[in-house]
Amino acid sequence: MKCELSNREQLIEDYVTGSLSQEEMDAFDEHCFNCDICFEELRLKEEMAALIKAEGKTIFSDYLAKQKVKRVGFVRSLIDKLPRLNLEWQIPQWVYAPVAVGAVAVVCFFIAKNTILPDRTGMIPQENYVVEQKETLEINEQEQLAESQQPVQKEETKHSTEKAQDKPKNVSGGAGGVDVRQLYAENFKTSPFMEEMVNSYSVRSYAITVLSPKIDENVKGNILFQWEEIEQAPIYLKILNNQAVELYSFKPENNQFLFTEKLKPGLYYWKLESEDDVLFVGKFFME
Amino acid sequence: MTKEQETELIKRIYTGDSQAENELFSQFDSRIVRKVRFSIGTNNEDWQDVVSEIQMALLNNLREGKFDVERGASLGTYVFGITMNKIRDYFKFMKKQEIMTPIQSEVHDLSVDDDPEIEGQEIRKMLRHLLEKLKIKYKEVLYLRYYEELSVAEISQKINLPPRRVSERINYAVKLLQKECEKEKLFSIFQGILIILI
């Protein structure tokens, strides 16, 4: 009896690798009760896949051995390609002294460049610079905080903000100044572990839709954490620094939380957790 | 089996021909066993009981003339229907006994060596031998696909071959195995005949 299925090979492959739905599997099983060709092919492929999964390393030992030889051979060929140096006769001994002196001179130059040169050029010393920048940022944050809490005094606050902005213009923000991210470079470094968490939990946050802050959002002052939740369960909001150290933990209600504490500029991660599971992991930048 | 062959077989079973019953089971037994074992779990020892129930129900129905060829459904579909009903009955029964959870977790867990199905063991033995004889390029794609469980696209990247060629290579390897299996089966039949003759 001839089989009329045109996509038999693909169907069987999908069946064996578990890519079909239960209904599709049952339908194909029914077909196999009527079709010898499909049944034999399915059975063979199923047995083969199971056998390879169980004994693949033994059955294909020759292939695996060849792969190993290939890898070792590749490394060996790389080593062989390296120029063979015989240092004893190729480099005369008198060369060592000037090379050593040169190396010391290069090191001294870099040390001098980083410490002495800024003073000579009349620039603000690095340490004062950081303190001044920090003060400016604190003023900005306080003003933004006041702005969010007292909308009536907005005009006055705006005026003072302009003043504050005028003051640090030469040292921060502007094209000619130094970026906050440069000053707090350590705080903006990413944590590989948390990045992985963000990647996996921000995508599969099926129980939660986060409204704010968005992933990678730059925030200033107060932060409004907001989300929509499918299942009603106690949720914990946790804020972590860029080294994955937990800084704050809250138990918010009504799917939102206004965070009013001051955070230093940097990268922060945040998590939403139920009693026994992580529901969402996001991150934001405090500028 | 053609429609005419099916009708003939059913008639013979209806008239009490035991040879016809054997022919029926030789056609459908392996399908029933496979479906039952995959549905209730390959390590579940109840599979033999479920298969026996299906065989009994099938035989009783055919003996009593409950399957009407004129309705249009094929014998295969009819056997499949009975198989599915009995599997459902089994799950209902087990649910009542409240021991369904460990069984479900075993579904599709193929255990190679503890398989009580002799025919299956023979096929595996033959397959093992044939897989070992395959060329390295076929071994490579089969290993990556079914042992490392890589997708065709991943294999394609790994061995630097277009995805279409990877699929073709896998299918060709399966076809080779099928062909060799047929040969081996014929050879074993031939061997059996020789032994009987000697």
Interface residues (C-beta under 8 A of the other chain):
Chain A: M1 E9 E13 T17 G18 D26 D29 E30 C32 F33 N34 C35 F39 E40 E41 R43 L44 K45 E46 E47 M48 A49 A50 L51 I52 K53 A54 E55 G56 K57 I59 F60 D62 Y63 L64 K66
Chain B: M1 T2 F28 S30 R31 R34 K35 S74 G76 T77 V79 F80 T83 M84 H108 L110 S111 V112 D113 G120 I123 R124 L127 R128 L131 E132 I136 K139 E140 L142 Y143 Y146 Y147 E149 I170 N171 V174 L177 Q178 C181
